C-alpha cells in the first residue's frame, strides 16, 4: 500500500484544480486527507493507492500540472 502526497498553492489550485480532479479519477485512489492550510491557503492532499505502479504514475502525472508536486511512500 502506498501514500501519494500532493501539494499546490492556492493560486495553482484555483487555476488547475479542475485538471487535477480530472486526473485523480483515473486512479483507484482513496482520499486519506485534504487540507487547506491556514494563512497561505496552500493545499496538501494524501491518497492511498494499492499498486506501486499506479502510485508512480500518479506522482509523475501530477508533475505535469503547473504548480503541483507529488511524492509517494510506503504505508
N, CA, C, O and CB atoms as a CASP TS submission, in Angstrom:
PFRMAT TS
TARGET T0000
AUTHOR 0000-0000-0000
METHOD Language model
MODEL 1
PARENT N/A
ATOM      1  N   UNK     1       0.838  -1.159   0.000  1.00  0.00           N
ATOM      2  CA  UNK     1       0.000   0.000   0.000  1.00  0.00           C
ATOM      3  C   UNK     1       0.897   1.241   0.000  1.00  0.00           C
ATOM      4  O   UNK     1       1.966   1.250   0.611  1.00  0.00           O
ATOM      5  CB  UNK     1      -0.961  -0.013   1.212  1.00  0.00           C
ATOM      6  N   UNK     2       0.439   2.295  -0.702  1.00  0.00           N
ATOM      7  CA  UNK     2       1.253   3.485  -0.904  1.00  0.00           C
ATOM      8  C   UNK     2       0.452   4.744  -0.587  1.00  0.00           C
ATOM      9  O   UNK     2      -0.765   4.785  -0.763  1.00  0.00           O
ATOM     10  CB  UNK     2       1.781   3.536  -2.341  1.00  0.00           C
ATOM     11  N   UNK     3       1.153   5.756  -0.120  1.00  0.00           N
ATOM     12  CA  UNK     3       0.549   7.057   0.152  1.00  0.00           C
ATOM     13  C   UNK     3       1.166   8.073  -0.805  1.00  0.00           C
ATOM     14  O   UNK     3       2.382   8.267  -0.820  1.00  0.00           O
ATOM     15  CB  UNK     3       0.759   7.485   1.649  1.00  0.00           C
ATOM     16  N   UNK     4       0.318   8.714  -1.598  1.00  0.00           N
ATOM     17  CA  UNK     4       0.771   9.769  -2.507  1.00  0.00           C
ATOM     18  C   UNK     4       0.366  11.102  -1.888  1.00  0.00           C
ATOM     19  O   UNK     4      -0.811  11.337  -1.617  1.00  0.00           O
ATOM     20  CB  UNK     4       0.160   9.596  -3.958  1.00  0.00           C
ATOM     21  N   UNK     5       1.341  11.965  -1.668  1.00  0.00           N
ATOM     22  CA  UNK     5       1.099  13.286  -1.101  1.00  0.00           C
ATOM     23  C   UNK     5       1.280  14.325  -2.195  1.00  0.00           C
ATOM     24  O   UNK     5       2.319  14.379  -2.853  1.00  0.00           O
ATOM     25  CB  UNK     5       2.048  13.570   0.098  1.00  0.00           C
ATOM     26  N   UNK     6       0.250  15.152  -2.380  1.00  0.00           N
ATOM     27  CA  UNK     6       0.222  16.144  -3.455  1.00  0.00           C
ATOM     28  C   UNK     6       0.107  17.529  -2.825  1.00  0.00           C
ATOM     29  O   UNK     6      -0.701  17.737  -1.920  1.00  0.00           O
ATOM     30  CB  UNK     6      -0.962  15.875  -4.449  1.00  0.00           C
ATOM     31  N   UNK     7       0.908  18.470  -3.301  1.00  0.00           N
ATOM     32  CA  UNK     7       0.922  19.843  -2.796  1.00  0.00           C
ATOM     33  C   UNK     7       0.717  20.821  -3.942  1.00  0.00           C
ATOM     34  O   UNK     7       1.153  20.583  -5.068  1.00  0.00           O
ATOM     35  CB  UNK     7       2.245  20.145  -2.061  1.00  0.00           C
ATOM     36  N   UNK     8       0.043  21.929  -3.635  1.00  0.00           N
ATOM     37  CA  UNK     8      -0.051  23.033  -4.584  1.00  0.00           C
ATOM     38  C   UNK     8      -0.431  24.305  -3.837  1.00  0.00           C
ATOM     39  O   UNK     8      -0.966  24.252  -2.729  1.00  0.00           O
ATOM     40  CB  UNK     8      -1.084  22.722  -5.703  1.00  0.00           C
ATOM     41  N   UNK     9      -0.152  25.438  -4.452  1.00  0.00           N
ATOM     42  CA  UNK     9      -0.512  26.719  -3.853  1.00  0.00           C
ATOM     43  C   UNK     9      -1.995  27.000  -4.095  1.00  0.00           C
ATOM     44  O   UNK     9      -2.642  26.336  -4.904  1.00  0.00           O
ATOM     45  CB  UNK     9       0.365  27.864  -4.430  1.00  0.00           C
ATOM     46  N   UNK    10      -2.518  27.994  -3.380  1.00  0.00           N
ATOM     47  CA  UNK    10      -3.919  28.389  -3.574  1.00  0.00           C
ATOM     48  C   UNK    10      -4.144  28.871  -5.003  1.00  0.00           C
ATOM     49  O   UNK    10      -5.174  28.573  -5.607  1.00  0.00           O
ATOM     50  CB  UNK    10      -4.320  29.494  -2.570  1.00  0.00           C
ATOM     51  N   UNK    11      -3.191  29.607  -5.539  1.00  0.00           N
ATOM     52  CA  UNK    11      -3.311  30.122  -6.908  1.00  0.00           C
ATOM     53  C   UNK    11      -3.332  28.984  -7.933  1.00  0.00           C
ATOM     54  O   UNK    11      -4.130  28.988  -8.870  1.00  0.00           O
ATOM     55  CB  UNK    11      -2.154  31.084  -7.217  1.00  0.00           C
ATOM     56  N   UNK    12      -2.439  28.012  -7.736  1.00  0.00           N
ATOM     57  CA  UNK    12      -2.393  26.886  -8.670  1.00  0.00           C
ATOM     58  C   UNK    12      -3.649  26.020  -8.555  1.00  0.00           C
ATOM     59  O   UNK    12      -4.119  25.475  -9.554  1.00  0.00           O
ATOM     60  CB  UNK    12      -1.141  26.035  -8.415  1.00  0.00           C
ATOM     61  N   UNK    13      -4.192  25.891  -7.348  1.00  0.00           N
ATOM     62  CA  UNK    13      -5.437  25.148  -7.187  1.00  0.00           C
ATOM     63  C   UNK    13      -6.572  25.853  -7.931  1.00  0.00           C
ATOM     64  O   UNK    13      -7.370  25.207  -8.610  1.00  0.00           O
ATOM     65  CB  UNK    13      -5.786  24.991  -5.690  1.00  0.00           C
ATOM     66  N   UNK    14      -6.639  27.168  -7.801  1.00  0.00           N
ATOM     67  CA  UNK    14      -7.685  27.936  -8.480  1.00  0.00           C
ATOM     68  C   UNK    14      -7.561  27.804  -9.997  1.00  0.00           C
ATOM     69  O   UNK    14      -8.568  27.729 -10.701  1.00  0.00           O
ATOM     70  CB  UNK    14      -7.615  29.417  -8.071  1.00  0.00           C
ATOM     71  N   UNK    15      -6.331  27.776 -10.495  1.00  0.00           N
ATOM     72  CA  UNK    15      -6.103  27.705 -11.941  1.00  0.00           C
ATOM     73  C   UNK    15      -6.194  26.294 -12.503  1.00  0.00           C
ATOM     74  O   UNK    15      -6.663  26.099 -13.625  1.00  0.00           O
ATOM     75  CB  UNK    15      -4.759  28.276 -12.267  1.00  0.00           C
ATOM     76  N   UNK    16      -5.747  25.305 -11.727  1.00  0.00           N
ATOM     77  CA  UNK    16      -5.578  23.952 -12.272  1.00  0.00           C
ATOM     78  C   UNK    16      -6.270  22.863 -11.455  1.00  0.00           C
ATOM     79  O   UNK    16      -6.027  21.678 -11.682  1.00  0.00           O
ATOM     80  CB  UNK    16      -4.118  23.632 -12.369  1.00  0.00           C
ATOM     81  N   UNK    17      -7.124  23.243 -10.513  1.00  0.00           N
ATOM     82  CA  UNK    17      -7.827  22.254  -9.692  1.00  0.00           C
ATOM     83  C   UNK    17      -8.700  21.319 -10.504  1.00  0.00           C
ATOM     84  O   UNK    17      -8.795  20.130 -10.199  1.00  0.00           O
ATOM     85  CB  UNK    17      -8.670  22.948  -8.665  1.00  0.00           C
ATOM     86  N   UNK    18      -9.337  21.848 -11.537  1.00  0.00           N
ATOM     87  CA  UNK    18     -10.186  21.010 -12.393  1.00  0.00           C
ATOM     88  C   UNK    18      -9.348  19.958 -13.120  1.00  0.00           C
ATOM     89  O   UNK    18      -9.763  18.805 -13.241  1.00  0.00           O
ATOM     90  CB  UNK    18     -10.952  21.879 -13.417  1.00  0.00           C
ATOM     91  N   UNK    19      -8.181  20.351 -13.598  1.00  0.00           N
ATOM     92  CA  UNK    19      -7.289  19.394 -14.272  1.00  0.00           C
ATOM     93  C   UNK    19      -6.881  18.291 -13.303  1.00  0.00           C
ATOM     94  O   UNK    19      -6.816  17.123 -13.686  1.00  0.00           O
ATOM     95  CB  UNK    19      -6.030  20.111 -14.833  1.00  0.00           C
ATOM     96  N   UNK    20      -6.602  18.656 -12.041  1.00  0.00           N
ATOM     97  CA  UNK    20      -6.244  17.646 -11.055  1.00  0.00           C
ATOM     98  C   UNK    20      -7.419  16.703 -10.786  1.00  0.00           C
ATOM     99  O   UNK    20      -7.239  15.487 -10.725  1.00  0.00           O
ATOM    100  CB  UNK    20      -5.790  18.313  -9.752  1.00  0.00           C
ATOM    101  N   UNK    21      -8.606  17.258 -10.628  1.00  0.00           N
ATOM    102  CA  UNK    21      -9.789  16.420 -10.380  1.00  0.00           C
ATOM    103  C   UNK    21     -10.031  15.453 -11.534  1.00  0.00           C
ATOM    104  O   UNK    21     -10.421  14.307 -11.310  1.00  0.00           O
ATOM    105  CB  UNK    21     -11.034  17.297 -10.165  1.00  0.00           C
ATOM    106  N   UNK    22      -9.805  15.902 -12.760  1.00  0.00           N
ATOM    107  CA  UNK    22      -9.949  15.023 -13.922  1.00  0.00           C
ATOM    108  C   UNK    22      -8.870  13.942 -13.936  1.00  0.00           C
ATOM    109  O   UNK    22      -9.099  12.837 -14.428  1.00  0.00           O
ATOM    110  CB  UNK    22      -9.889  15.840 -15.218  1.00  0.00           C
ATOM    111  N   UNK    23      -7.712  14.259 -13.403  1.00  0.00           N
ATOM    112  CA  UNK    23      -6.609  13.300 -13.345  1.00  0.00           C
ATOM    113  C   UNK    23      -6.845  12.235 -12.276  1.00  0.00           C
ATOM    114  O   UNK    23      -6.661  11.046 -12.534  1.00  0.00           O
ATOM    115  CB  UNK    23      -5.293  14.026 -13.075  1.00  0.00           C
ATOM    116  N   UNK    24      -7.245  12.648 -11.097  1.00  0.00           N
ATOM    117  CA  UNK    24      -7.332  11.710  -9.972  1.00  0.00           C
ATOM    118  C   UNK    24      -8.395  10.640 -10.187  1.00  0.00           C
ATOM    119  O   UNK    24      -8.258   9.538  -9.656  1.00  0.00           O
ATOM    120  CB  UNK    24      -7.626  12.464  -8.689  1.00  0.00           C
ATOM    121  N   UNK    25      -9.446  10.925 -10.944  1.00  0.00           N
ATOM    122  CA  UNK    25     -10.499   9.921 -11.164  1.00  0.00           C
ATOM    123  C   UNK    25     -10.007   8.751 -12.011  1.00  0.00           C
ATOM    124  O   UNK    25     -10.664   7.712 -12.060  1.00  0.00           O
ATOM    125  CB  UNK    25     -11.710  10.567 -11.837  1.00  0.00           C
ATOM    126  N   UNK    26      -8.873   8.900 -12.671  1.00  0.00           N
ATOM    127  CA  UNK    26      -8.310   7.821 -13.484  1.00  0.00           C
ATOM    128  C   UNK    26      -7.649   6.739 -12.636  1.00  0.00           C
ATOM    129  O   UNK    26      -7.315   5.669 -13.144  1.00  0.00           O
ATOM    130  CB  UNK    26      -7.303   8.385 -14.465  1.00  0.00           C
ATOM    131  N   UNK    27      -7.458   7.013 -11.350  1.00  0.00           N
ATOM    132  CA  UNK    27      -6.715   6.105 -10.482  1.00  0.00           C
ATOM    133  C   UNK    27      -7.603   5.517  -9.384  1.00  0.00           C
ATOM    134  O   UNK    27      -8.520   6.181  -8.903  1.00  0.00           O
ATOM    135  CB  UNK    27      -5.529   6.832  -9.859  1.00  0.00           C
ATOM    136  N   UNK    28      -7.329   4.266  -8.988  1.00  0.00           N
ATOM    137  CA  UNK    28      -8.065   3.653  -7.872  1.00  0.00           C
ATOM    138  C   UNK    28      -7.500   4.146  -6.540  1.00  0.00           C
ATOM    139  O   UNK    28      -6.877   3.390  -5.796  1.00  0.00           O
ATOM    140  CB  UNK    28      -7.991   2.099  -7.948  1.00  0.00           C
ATOM    141  N   UNK    29      -7.730   5.417  -6.259  1.00  0.00           N
ATOM    142  CA  UNK    29      -7.146   6.054  -5.084  1.00  0.00           C
ATOM    143  C   UNK    29      -8.224   6.385  -4.058  1.00  0.00           C
ATOM    144  O   UNK    29      -9.348   6.745  -4.409  1.00  0.00           O
ATOM    145  CB  UNK    29      -6.386   7.324  -5.484  1.00  0.00           C
ATOM    146  N   UNK    30      -7.862   6.257  -2.793  1.00  0.00           N
ATOM    147  CA  UNK    30      -8.749   6.613  -1.684  1.00  0.00           C
ATOM    148  C   UNK    30      -8.186   7.853  -1.004  1.00  0.00           C
ATOM    149  O   UNK    30      -7.028   7.870  -0.587  1.00  0.00           O
ATOM    150  CB  UNK    30      -8.898   5.429  -0.664  1.00  0.00           C
ATOM    151  N   UNK    31      -9.001   8.878  -0.895  1.00  0.00           N
ATOM    152  CA  UNK    31      -8.560  10.100  -0.239  1.00  0.00           C
ATOM    153  C   UNK    31      -8.372   9.843   1.253  1.00  0.00           C
ATOM    154  O   UNK    31      -9.300   9.413   1.938  1.00  0.00           O
ATOM    155  CB  UNK    31      -9.573  11.243  -0.473  1.00  0.00           C
ATOM    156  N   UNK    32      -7.161  10.109   1.755  1.00  0.00           N
ATOM    157  CA  UNK    32      -6.874   9.967   3.180  1.00  0.00           C
ATOM    158  C   UNK    32      -7.052  11.294   3.906  1.00  0.00           C
ATOM    159  O   UNK    32      -7.582  11.338   5.016  1.00  0.00           O
ATOM    160  CB  UNK    32      -5.453   9.437   3.390  1.00  0.00           C
ATOM    161  N   UNK    33      -6.605  12.374   3.272  1.00  0.00           N
ATOM    162  CA  UNK    33      -6.781  13.696   3.872  1.00  0.00           C
ATOM    163  C   UNK    33      -6.624  14.769   2.805  1.00  0.00           C
ATOM    164  O   UNK    33      -5.939  14.588   1.799  1.00  0.00           O
ATOM    165  CB  UNK    33      -5.768  13.921   5.021  1.00  0.00           C
ATOM    166  N   UNK    34      -7.278  15.879   3.060  1.00  0.00           N
ATOM    167  CA  UNK    34      -7.171  17.051   2.197  1.00  0.00           C
ATOM    168  C   UNK    34      -7.215  18.262   3.113  1.00  0.00           C
ATOM    169  O   UNK    34      -8.186  18.470   3.841  1.00  0.00           O
ATOM    170  CB  UNK    34      -8.320  17.097   1.106  1.00  0.00           C
ATOM    171  N   UNK    35      -6.158  19.053   3.069  1.00  0.00           N
ATOM    172  CA  UNK    35      -6.054  20.195   3.974  1.00  0.00           C
ATOM    173  C   UNK    35      -5.789  21.470   3.187  1.00  0.00           C
ATOM    174  O   UNK    35      -4.975  21.496   2.265  1.00  0.00           O
ATOM    175  CB  UNK    35      -4.941  19.968   5.012  1.00  0.00           C
ATOM    176  N   UNK    36      -6.491  22.519   3.571  1.00  0.00           N
ATOM    177  CA  UNK    36      -6.202  23.856   3.069  1.00  0.00           C
ATOM    178  C   UNK    36      -5.552  24.579   4.237  1.00  0.00           C
ATOM    179  O   UNK    36      -6.196  24.823   5.258  1.00  0.00           O
ATOM    180  CB  UNK    36      -7.511  24.613   2.536  1.00  0.00           C
ATOM    181  N   UNK    37      -4.290  24.916   4.092  1.00  0.00           N
ATOM    182  CA  UNK    37      -3.508  25.464   5.192  1.00  0.00           C
ATOM    183  C   UNK    37      -3.952  26.884   5.518  1.00  0.00           C
ATOM    184  O   UNK    37      -4.250  27.685   4.632  1.00  0.00           O
ATOM    185  CB  UNK    37      -2.017  25.441   4.853  1.00  0.00           C
ATOM    186  N   UNK    38      -3.987  27.167   6.802  1.00  0.00           N
ATOM    187  CA  UNK    38      -4.333  28.500   7.276  1.00  0.00           C
ATOM    188  C   UNK    38      -3.213  29.462   6.895  1.00  0.00           C
ATOM    189  O   UNK    38      -2.037  29.119   7.015  1.00  0.00           O
ATOM    190  CB  UNK    38      -4.575  28.504   8.815  1.00  0.00           C
ATOM    191  N   UNK    39      -3.550  30.616   6.454  1.00  0.00           N
ATOM    192  CA  UNK    39      -2.538  31.607   6.089  1.00  0.00           C
ATOM    193  C   UNK    39      -2.384  31.690   4.592  1.00  0.00           C
ATOM    194  O   UNK    39      -3.033  32.509   3.941  1.00  0.00           O
ATOM    195  CB  UNK    39      -1.198  31.276   6.731  1.00  0.00           C
ATOM    196  N   UNK    40      -1.522  30.840   4.031  1.00  0.00           N
ATOM    197  CA  UNK    40      -1.264  30.926   2.590  1.00  0.00           C
ATOM    198  C   UNK    40      -2.247  30.100   1.751  1.00  0.00           C
ATOM    199  O   UNK    40      -2.225  30.179   0.523  1.00  0.00           O
ATOM    200  CB  UNK    40       0.149  30.469   2.300  1.00  0.00           C
ATOM    201  N   UNK    41      -3.100  29.317   2.398  1.00  0.00           N
ATOM    202  CA  UNK    41      -4.151  28.524   1.764  1.00  0.00           C
ATOM    203  C   UNK    41      -3.646  27.490   0.757  1.00  0.00           C
ATOM    204  O   UNK    41      -4.391  27.054  -0.121  1.00  0.00           O
ATOM    205  CB  UNK    41      -5.103  29.435   1.081  1.00  0.00           C
ATOM    206  N   UNK    42      -2.367  27.098   0.891  1.00  0.00           N
ATOM    207  CA  UNK    42      -1.888  26.018   0.020  1.00  0.00           C
ATOM    208  C   UNK    42      -2.629  24.735   0.374  1.00  0.00           C
ATOM    209  O   UNK    42      -3.177  24.606   1.469  1.00  0.00           O
ATOM    210  CB  UNK    42      -0.340  25.822   0.158  1.00  0.00           C
ATOM    211  N   UNK    43      -2.641  23.801  -0.548  1.00  0.00           N
ATOM    212  CA  UNK    43      -3.357  22.536  -0.343  1.00  0.00           C
ATOM    213  C   UNK    43      -2.374  21.388  -0.226  1.00  0.00           C
ATOM    214  O   UNK    43      -1.356  21.328  -0.916  1.00  0.00           O
ATOM    215  CB  UNK    43      -4.346  22.271  -1.494  1.00  0.00           C
ATOM    216  N   UNK    44      -2.719  20.478   0.679  1.00  0.00           N
ATOM    217  CA  UNK    44      -1.966  19.236   0.841  1.00  0.00           C
ATOM    218  C   UNK    44      -2.988  18.108   0.841  1.00  0.00           C
ATOM    219  O   UNK    44      -3.883  18.071   1.685  1.00  0.00           O
ATOM    220  CB  UNK    44      -1.092  19.237   2.166  1.00  0.00           C
ATOM    221  N   UNK    45      -2.851  17.198  -0.101  1.00  0.00           N
ATOM    222  CA  UNK    45      -3.777  16.078  -0.230  1.00  0.00           C
ATOM    223  C   UNK    45      -2.995  14.775  -0.164  1.00  0.00           C
ATOM    224  O   UNK    45      -1.883  14.679  -0.683  1.00  0.00           O
ATOM    225  CB  UNK    45      -4.586  16.169  -1.552  1.00  0.00           C
ATOM    226  N   UNK    46      -3.587  13.770   0.482  1.00  0.00           N
ATOM    227  CA  UNK    46      -2.965  12.455   0.556  1.00  0.00           C
ATOM    228  C   UNK    46      -3.960  11.403   0.086  1.00  0.00           C
ATOM    229  O   UNK    46      -5.122  11.388   0.493  1.00  0.00           O
ATOM    230  CB  UNK    46      -2.479  12.149   1.996  1.00  0.00           C
ATOM    231  N   UNK    47      -3.470  10.527  -0.781  1.00  0.00           N
ATOM    232  CA  UNK    47      -4.285   9.449  -1.329  1.00  0.00           C
ATOM    233  C   UNK    47      -3.604   8.116  -1.082  1.00  0.00           C
ATOM    234  O   UNK    47      -2.381   8.007  -1.170  1.00  0.00           O
ATOM    235  CB  UNK    47      -4.536   9.658  -2.835  1.00  0.00           C
ATOM    236  N   UNK    48      -4.393   7.112  -0.774  1.00  0.00           N
ATOM    237  CA  UNK    48      -3.903   5.732  -0.621  1.00  0.00           C
ATOM    238  C   UNK    48      -4.112   5.008  -1.943  1.00  0.00           C
ATOM    239  O   UNK    48      -5.185   5.069  -2.543  1.00  0.00           O
ATOM    240  CB  UNK    48      -4.640   4.982   0.556  1.00  0.00           C
ATOM    241  N   UNK    49      -3.067   4.325  -2.380  1.00  0.00           N
ATOM    242  CA  UNK    49      -3.118   3.546  -3.620  1.00  0.00           C
ATOM    243  C   UNK    49      -2.487   2.190  -3.351  1.00  0.00           C
ATOM    244  O   UNK    49      -1.443   2.098  -2.704  1.00  0.00           O
ATOM    245  CB  UNK    49      -2.387   4.286  -4.797  1.00  0.00           C
ATOM    246  N   UNK    50      -3.121   1.145  -3.847  1.00  0.00           N
ATOM    247  CA  UNK    50      -2.642  -0.221  -3.602  1.00  0.00           C
ATOM    248  C   UNK    50      -1.396  -0.566  -4.431  1.00  0.00           C
ATOM    249  O   UNK    50      -0.444  -1.141  -3.901  1.00  0.00           O
ATOM    250  CB  UNK    50      -3.753  -1.220  -3.911  1.00  0.00           C
ATOM    251  N   UNK    51      -1.395  -0.228  -5.694  1.00  0.00           N
ATOM    252  CA  UNK    51      -0.372  -0.677  -6.633  1.00  0.00           C
ATOM    253  C   UNK    51       0.738   0.369  -6.764  1.00  0.00           C
ATOM    254  O   UNK    51       0.456   1.548  -6.982  1.00  0.00           O
ATOM    255  CB  UNK    51      -0.998  -0.967  -8.010  1.00  0.00           C
ATOM    256  N   UNK    52       1.987  -0.054  -6.633  1.00  0.00           N
ATOM    257  CA  UNK    52       3.105   0.874  -6.728  1.00  0.00           C
ATOM    258  C   UNK    52       3.188   1.522  -8.108  1.00  0.00           C
ATOM    259  O   UNK    52       3.595   2.679  -8.219  1.00  0.00           O
ATOM    260  CB  UNK    52       4.406   0.157  -6.412  1.00  0.00           C
ATOM    261  N   UNK    53       2.814   0.805  -9.149  1.00  0.00           N
ATOM    262  CA  UNK    53       2.832   1.386 -10.497  1.00  0.00           C
ATOM    263  C   UNK    53       1.852   2.548 -10.614  1.00  0.00           C
ATOM    264  O   UNK    53       2.158   3.568 -11.231  1.00  0.00           O
ATOM    265  CB  UNK    53       2.501   0.317 -11.543  1.00  0.00           C
ATOM    266  N   UNK    54       0.669   2.386 -10.017  1.00  0.00           N
ATOM    267  CA  UNK    54      -0.307   3.475 -10.012  1.00  0.00           C
ATOM    268  C   UNK    54       0.217   4.667  -9.214  1.00  0.00           C
ATOM    269  O   UNK    54       0.032   5.814  -9.622  1.00  0.00           O
ATOM    270  CB  UNK    54      -1.648   2.994  -9.431  1.00  0.00           C
ATOM    271  N   UNK    55       0.866   4.407  -8.086  1.00  0.00           N
ATOM    272  CA  UNK    55       1.430   5.486  -7.267  1.00  0.00           C
ATOM    273  C   UNK    55       2.504   6.248  -8.039  1.00  0.00           C
ATOM    274  O   UNK    55       2.554   7.478  -8.001  1.00  0.00           O
ATOM    275  CB  UNK    55       2.018   4.921  -5.960  1.00  0.00           C
ATOM    276  N   UNK    56       3.358   5.511  -8.736  1.00  0.00           N
ATOM    277  CA  UNK    56       4.396   6.145  -9.550  1.00  0.00           C
ATOM    278  C   UNK    56       3.785   6.972 -10.673  1.00  0.00           C
ATOM    279  O   UNK    56       4.203   8.103 -10.919  1.00  0.00           O
ATOM    280  CB  UNK    56       5.338   5.091 -10.131  1.00  0.00           C
ATOM    281  N   UNK    57       2.798   6.402 -11.348  1.00  0.00           N
ATOM    282  CA  UNK    57       2.163   7.101 -12.472  1.00  0.00           C
ATOM    283  C   UNK    57       1.439   8.360 -12.008  1.00  0.00           C
ATOM    284  O   UNK    57       1.538   9.403 -12.654  1.00  0.00           O
ATOM    285  CB  UNK    57       1.182   6.173 -13.190  1.00  0.00           C
ATOM    286  N   UNK    58       0.716   8.275 -10.904  1.00  0.00           N
ATOM    287  CA  UNK    58       0.017   9.438 -10.381  1.00  0.00           C
ATOM    288  C   UNK    58       1.012  10.534  -9.996  1.00  0.00           C
ATOM    289  O   UNK    58       0.796  11.708 -10.297  1.00  0.00           O
ATOM    290  CB  UNK    58      -0.847   9.046  -9.171  1.00  0.00           C
ATOM    291  N   UNK    59       2.087  10.152  -9.339  1.00  0.00           N
ATOM    292  CA  UNK    59       3.112  11.114  -8.952  1.00  0.00           C
ATOM    293  C   UNK    59       3.680  11.818 -10.183  1.00  0.00           C
ATOM    294  O   UNK    59       3.849  13.037 -10.189  1.00  0.00           O
ATOM    295  CB  UNK    59       4.236  10.417  -8.169  1.00  0.00           C
ATOM    296  N   UNK    60       3.968  11.046 -11.214  1.00  0.00           N
ATOM    297  CA  UNK    60       4.517  11.603 -12.453  1.00  0.00           C
ATOM    298  C   UNK    60       3.510  12.527 -13.136  1.00  0.00           C
ATOM    299  O   UNK    60       3.873  13.616 -13.581  1.00  0.00           O
ATOM    300  CB  UNK    60       4.928  10.475 -13.410  1.00  0.00           C
ATOM    301  N   UNK    61       2.249  12.104 -13.222  1.00  0.00           N
ATOM    302  CA  UNK    61       1.232  12.917 -13.894  1.00  0.00           C
ATOM    303  C   UNK    61       0.934  14.203 -13.132  1.00  0.00           C
ATOM    304  O   UNK    61       0.665  15.233 -13.752  1.00  0.00           O
ATOM    305  CB  UNK    61      -0.050  12.115 -14.066  1.00  0.00           C
ATOM    306  N   UNK    62       0.977  14.166 -11.813  1.00  0.00           N
ATOM    307  CA  UNK    62       0.756  15.391 -11.033  1.00  0.00           C
ATOM    308  C   UNK    62       1.806  16.430 -11.372  1.00  0.00           C
ATOM    309  O   UNK    62       1.526  17.628 -11.376  1.00  0.00           O
ATOM    310  CB  UNK    62       0.776  15.092  -9.524  1.00  0.00           C
ATOM    311  N   UNK    63       3.013  15.971 -11.654  1.00  0.00           N
ATOM    312  CA  UNK    63       4.094  16.881 -12.020  1.00  0.00           C
ATOM    313  C   UNK    63       3.876  17.595 -13.339  1.00  0.00           C
ATOM    314  O   UNK    63       4.551  18.583 -13.631  1.00  0.00           O
ATOM    315  CB  UNK    63       5.372  16.136 -12.080  1.00  0.00           C
ATOM    316  N   UNK    64       2.939  17.103 -14.140  1.00  0.00           N
ATOM    317  CA  UNK    64       2.653  17.760 -15.418  1.00  0.00           C
ATOM    318  C   UNK    64       1.649  18.907 -15.266  1.00  0.00           C
ATOM    319  O   UNK    64       1.445  19.683 -16.200  1.00  0.00           O
ATOM    320  CB  UNK    64       2.121  16.739 -16.419  1.00  0.00           C
ATOM    321  N   UNK    65       1.028  19.012 -14.100  1.00  0.00           N
ATOM    322  CA  UNK    65       0.085  20.101 -13.840  1.00  0.00           C
ATOM    323  C   UNK    65       0.880  21.240 -13.196  1.00  0.00           C
ATOM    324  O   UNK    65       1.550  21.040 -12.183  1.00  0.00           O
ATOM    325  CB  UNK    65      -1.116  19.629 -12.911  1.00  0.00           C
ATOM    326  N   UNK    66       0.804  22.413 -13.777  1.00  0.00           N
ATOM    327  CA  UNK    66       1.585  23.540 -13.310  1.00  0.00           C
ATOM    328  C   UNK    66       1.364  23.833 -11.826  1.00  0.00           C
ATOM    329  O   UNK    66       0.233  24.025 -11.381  1.00  0.00           O
ATOM    330  CB  UNK    66       1.253  24.758 -14.125  1.00  0.00           C
ATOM    331  N   UNK    67       2.464  23.863 -11.069  1.00  0.00           N
ATOM    332  CA  UNK    67       2.406  24.203  -9.651  1.00  0.00           C
ATOM    333  C   UNK    67       2.104  23.043  -8.718  1.00  0.00           C
ATOM    334  O   UNK    67       2.108  23.227  -7.501  1.00  0.00           O
ATOM    335  CB  UNK    67       1.393  25.239  -9.450  1.00  0.00           C
ATOM    336  N   UNK    68       1.841  21.846  -9.252  1.00  0.00           N
ATOM    337  CA  UNK    68       1.549  20.677  -8.428  1.00  0.00           C
ATOM    338  C   UNK    68       2.815  19.831  -8.283  1.00  0.00           C
ATOM    339  O   UNK    68       3.543  19.606  -9.250  1.00  0.00           O
ATOM    340  CB  UNK    68       0.392  19.839  -9.045  1.00  0.00           C
ATOM    341  N   UNK    69       3.059  19.370  -7.064  1.00  0.00           N
ATOM    342  CA  UNK    69       4.153  18.435  -6.817  1.00  0.00           C
ATOM    343  C   UNK    69       3.602  17.233  -6.070  1.00  0.00           C
ATOM    344  O   UNK    69       2.607  17.340  -5.354  1.00  0.00           O
ATOM    345  CB  UNK    69       5.305  19.110  -6.013  1.00  0.00           C
ATOM    346  N   UNK    70       4.243  16.104  -6.236  1.00  0.00           N
ATOM    347  CA  UNK    70       3.774  14.886  -5.576  1.00  0.00           C
ATOM    348  C   UNK    70       4.953  13.981  -5.236  1.00  0.00           C
ATOM    349  O   UNK    70       5.954  13.929  -5.950  1.00  0.00           O
ATOM    350  CB  UNK    70       2.764  14.138  -6.468  1.00  0.00           C
ATOM    351  N   UNK    71       4.798  13.275  -4.125  1.00  0.00           N
ATOM    352  CA  UNK    71       5.749  12.234  -3.726  1.00  0.00           C
ATOM    353  C   UNK    71       4.928  11.044  -3.252  1.00  0.00           C
ATOM    354  O   UNK    71       3.753  11.187  -2.911  1.00  0.00           O
ATOM    355  CB  UNK    71       6.744  12.740  -2.598  1.00  0.00           C
ATOM    356  N   UNK    72       5.550   9.867  -3.231  1.00  0.00           N
ATOM    357  CA  UNK    72       4.853   8.714  -2.663  1.00  0.00           C
ATOM    358  C   UNK    72       5.779   7.955  -1.745  1.00  0.00           C
ATOM    359  O   UNK    72       7.002   7.976  -1.889  1.00  0.00           O
ATOM    360  CB  UNK    72       4.322   7.789  -3.767  1.00  0.00           C
ATOM    361  N   UNK    73       5.145   7.275  -0.780  1.00  0.00           N
ATOM    362  CA  UNK    73       5.899   6.483   0.190  1.00  0.00           C
ATOM    363  C   UNK    73       5.053   5.294   0.615  1.00  0.00           C
ATOM    364  O   UNK    73       3.831   5.293   0.465  1.00  0.00           O
ATOM    365  CB  UNK    73       6.308   7.341   1.425  1.00  0.00           C
ATOM    366  N   UNK    74       5.713   4.309   1.134  1.00  0.00           N
ATOM    367  CA  UNK    74       5.038   3.107   1.608  1.00  0.00           C
ATOM    368  C   UNK    74       4.241   3.399   2.874  1.00  0.00           C
ATOM    369  O   UNK    74       4.683   4.157   3.737  1.00  0.00           O
ATOM    370  CB  UNK    74       6.054   1.988   1.866  1.00  0.00           C
ATOM    371  N   UNK    75       3.054   2.785   2.975  1.00  0.00           N
ATOM    372  CA  UNK    75       2.263   2.919   4.205  1.00  0.00           C
ATOM    373  C   UNK    75       2.596   1.798   5.165  1.00  0.00           C
ATOM    374  O   UNK    75       2.034   1.735   6.259  1.00  0.00           O
ATOM    375  CB  UNK    75       0.756   2.921   3.895  1.00  0.00           C
TER
END
